[in-house]
Amino acid sequence: MKTIGDYRYVACVMPMNPDFSLDEAGFRKFIRHFADNPRFRNAGGLCINPEAGEIFYMTRAEKRRALEIAMEEAQGKLPIIAGTWALTTEEVIETAKDAKAVGADGIFVTPPQGFGDITSSWDADKYPEVWLDQIIEQDRAVDLPIVTHPVSGGQMPFYPGLPLQATLRICKEVPNVVGWKMTYMYDGFRIIARELRKLDRHVAVMGALGSRFHEYRATNSFDGTLSGFWNYALEPMLDHLEAWDNGDLSGANAVWEGGLSDLQSYIADFGRLHIRYKVATWLAGLIQSPLMRKPMPRPLQTEIDTIYELLQRANVSVIDRRETKIAA
């Protein structure tokens, strides 16, 4: 049976005005880009306030406003889940309550952030409660389907995702977890996907890296997805996955090798991932600026130029090249 986790979610970027306030008009237009696309509506969804949407640098009120706008513009045409991250567990819970009040179909949960003992040095298998306790509190507060963003301290081969034992513990203790975002290198991905398939209930394997969609589909390790790669490459990604859906391997290969693979591989630099999502979305003419709130750095002009060329090769429409220079 299909669950909330089996859809193909855009981890939506957040357009900003020149003063870095939310570009509400631009965000409305951006949401309609997906909601009004009949091909995408067949299996697509929206994740509002993900990491790609600068959730770490938004207030609770801004997160709620972003979700309200998305709900108004999507008009029930596709499922919407909402990120709940905040610095304190108290605010995380209140943000989850906001999501339920506004009408979100589910919540998107991210591990706590802070000093090394709950981020880069966290041993999630040994101390799963660091995140599990917070997930349980959100679950009790709102009782909505949950999709995870399981980043952790980076135990190999699971870098940068949550290791196996912690993954299984969370899935078993929280039945509302219906989708597991697969933030893993390839070997870790295979291990986690295989073990999720062995659970006594369905937890969707949600591929994250657009640079690996071809391999995910080839190994039957793709139930749904939650990914920022959808922000800028909607049509070629739809072409690619629809070819797989139709058993057309030659067609899937043609799209993949026709420019989509090179584009996604360049974007998929973990140290620049969210910067490049936003640059690509801007170059595709879907938002007015590539700049993100500080402390996120400005994009390099070399990144802009490279992404511009790769978008063209992947047959994505782009803005006039004269508009691609940003002020120093």
N, C-alpha and C positions, 0 to 999 in steps of 0.2 A: 504494500500500500504506500502510495506517495505521501511524503511528509513535507513540512516546511523546508527541511534540509535538502530536498531533491531538486530545488530550483536553481537557476543560474543567476546569481546576484551580482549586481554592480556594486562594488565598494565605492560609493559616490564621492568624488572630490567636492570641495566646497568653494564656489566662486567668491572672490573677495573684491570689494571696491578699492579704489586707490588708497583710501585711508585704513584699509584692512577691516572694515566692518563687513558684515555679511552682505553679499550682493543678492538680495532677495529676488529681484526681477530676473537676474541671470540664472539663479538657481531654479526658478520656476520654468524657465525656458529649457534648462538642462534636464529637468525631470521629464518634461514632455517629450524630449528627444527619445527617451526609452518607452515611456508609457503609451505614446502614439504610434509606436512601431509594431505592426501586427505580427511580424516574424518574431520579435523579441518577446512579445506577450504570450506566445505559445508556451514558453517554459521559463521566462525571465522573472526577476524580482529586483528589488532595490534594498541595499543596506545603507541606511542613513546614519551619519556619525560614526563611521569606521575610522581606523587610523589614517587612511588615505584622505579622509575628510577633516583632518586636523583636530580630532576630538581632544587631544591632549592640551590644546591651546584655546578651547572654547568654554564658556561659562555654561552652567546648567540651563540658564534661560535661553542661551543661543542654541543649545542642543534641542531643546523643546521646540523652539521656533523653526529650526531646520526641518524637524519631523512634521510639524504642522503644515509647512509649505508642501512637503513631499506628499502628504496625505491628500491635501487639497488638489494638487495637480494630477496625481495618479488616478484619483476618483475610483479606487477599487479595481483598477484594470489589472493589477499584478500585486503579489504579496510584498509587504514592506516589513523589514526587521530593523531594529534600532540599537545602536551601540550605547552601552551604559557606563563606560569607563569614567572614573573620577579618582581623585587622589585619596579620598577617604571612603571607607565602606559605607558610612552613613549617606554620603552623597551618591554613591553608586546605587544604593537602594532607592533613594528618592528619584534618581534619574530613570531607573527601571519603572517606578510607579508613574512617572510622567509618560513614558512610552505606552504603558497600558491605557492611561487616561486619554491619550490622543488617538488610540486605536490601532497601534502597531500589531502586526500578526505574530511577532516574536521579538526576542531580545538577542543581542550579539554581545557576548561577554568576553572580556580581556583580562588577563592576570593583573594583580596589583603592581604598581610601580613605586620605586623608592630607592633605598640604599641597596648595596650588593646582596644583602641577605634575603631580599625578596625579588631580585632581578638577576643580574649576571652570575651570582654565586649560588643561586637557589638550586638545591637538590630536590627536584619535584617528586621523584620516586620515594625518597625517604621522608619528605615532609609535604605530602600533597595538600594538607590542610591550609597551607599558605594561600592557595586559590580555592580549594574545594569549599572551605567554610564560607567564603564570599559568594560563591555560586549558589550554595544552599540557601543563604539568606535572601538572595534575589528571587530564587525560586519560590520560597515561602511567601514573599511579599506580593508577587504578581501572578504566579502560576501560568506562565506562558511558555510556548516552545522556545528552546534555547539552542543557538548556534554558537560554537566556541571559536575563539581566536587563540589557539594554544601555543603561544610563544613562551619560552622559558630560558633557563641558563645555558642551554645549548649543549646538552650531553650528546656525544656522538654515539650512533650515527643519526641521531634525531634532530640535530641542529637545523634550524633554530626553533624547532617545535618541542612540544611536551614529550617526555619519554614514555615508554610503553606502559609501565605499571601504573603511573599516575593517570594516564589516559583511560585505562580500563577501570580504575577505581572511580573516576568521575562519572563515566558512562553508567556504571552499575549503581552508583549511589544517587544519581539524579536522573530519573526516568524522563524528565522533560528535555534532556539533551537529545536533540534529534539530528544534529549536523555537526561534523567535526571538520573544521577548516584545516587543510593539509599543508601546514607550513614547514615542510621538511625537504632536505636533500633526498635524492632518489632512493638510496638504500633504506633510509628511515621511513620514507613514504611507503615502500613496499611492505615493510614489517607492520606498520600501523594499519594500513589498509587491510592486510590479511587478517589481523586480529580483530578489527572492527567487524569483519564479515562473520566472525565466529560467535559474536554476542547473541544472546537469546532474543534480542529485538533489533529492529533496524535503526542504525545510526548512519546517516548518509556520509559517504566519503566525498568531501567537497574539495576538489582540486583548486589550488590557489594560484600557482605560478602559470601564467599564460604561456610561458616559454616551454612548458612541458605538457600542454594539453594533448598533443599528438601521442606522446608516450602513455599518458593516462588512459586515453581511449583504446590504444592498442593492447593494453594489459587489463582491460575491463575494471579499471580502478577509478571510475568517475561516475558518481551518482548525480552530483550537482556541483556547483562551484560558488565561491565568494571571492571575487577578485577585482582589483583595481584596473586590470588590463582592459576591461570592458569599457572604461570611460571614453576611450579615444578610437577604438578599433571595432566598433559594433558590427558593421556589415561583413568584413572578412572573417571575423570570429564566428558569426552566424553561418556563413558559407562553409567554413571548415567543419563545424560541429554538425551541421545538417547533412553534409556529405557522409560523415561517420554514422549518423542516425539512419541514413538510407542504405548503409552497406556499400557506399561508393568509395572504396579505398583510393582509387586513382584520382577521383575528384578531391578528396581530402588531401592527398599528397600534393596535388597541383596548387591548391591554395596555400598550403604550409610552405612549400618550397618556392612559391611565387612571391615571397616577400614577407609573409606573416611571421615565419620563424625568426628571420633576422631582426625584425622589428621587436618582437617580444624578447628575444635574447638580449638585446641591448638595454631594453627597459629594465630587465630583471637583474639589476645590480643592487644587492640588499642595502648597500650604503647610500644609494641614490634613488631608490625605488619610488618613493612618494614624490620626490622632486620631479622625476621623469614622467610619472603619471600626469602630473599637472601641466608640465610643458607640452606633452603630447596632446592633451585635451585642448589646450590653448591653440596649438598649431592646427588642430583639426577644426578650429573655428567655433568651438562649443562653449568656451568661457572667455572673458575679456582679458585675463591676465594670468601668467604662470606663477606669480609670486605667492609665497606662503608666509604665514605669520612667523615671526621670530620666536624661537631660535632656529627654525628651519632656514638654511642658507639659500641664497639666490642661485639659480641655475647658471652654469657656465655657458658662454656663447658656443663653445664647441659642442656641448650637449644639444643645444637648440638646433644647431646646423645639422648635426648627425641625425637627430630624430626627424627633422624635416625631410631629409632625403629618404629615410627608411619608411616614413609614412607614405610618401609618393610611390615608392617601389611596391608597397603593399596595397596600392590602389585606394588609399584613404584621401579624401579631399582635404586640401590644406589652404590656409590663408595666403595672401600675397607675400612673397618673400621679403618685400620691402618693409613689412610689418613685423619681422622676426628679430629685429635688433632691440635689445633692452638696454636702458640707460645704466651706466656703470655706477 
